[in-house]
């Protein structure tokens, strides 16, 4: 079992959403995509030597920890507007 769970992560990400508003994240897929994107950013920074704190854990584990701790903010995808 994963710790924290997907539902726990979704609660953290959606904690700032007012009642009646559309949640930022409403599927496991969104959580997976957000953490994978952050893990790729961490890997890229490691290869450049840009990390200010040495990485003890694996990049994906660190991304999940950042999301669970509220350090990582997931932004809703912008929908394309018709300009016609």
Secondary structure, 3 states (H helix, E strand, C coil): CCCCCHHHHHHHHHHHCCCCCCCCCCCHHHHHHHHHHHHHHHHHHHHHCCCCCCCCCCHHHHHHHHHHCCCCCCCCCCCCCCCC
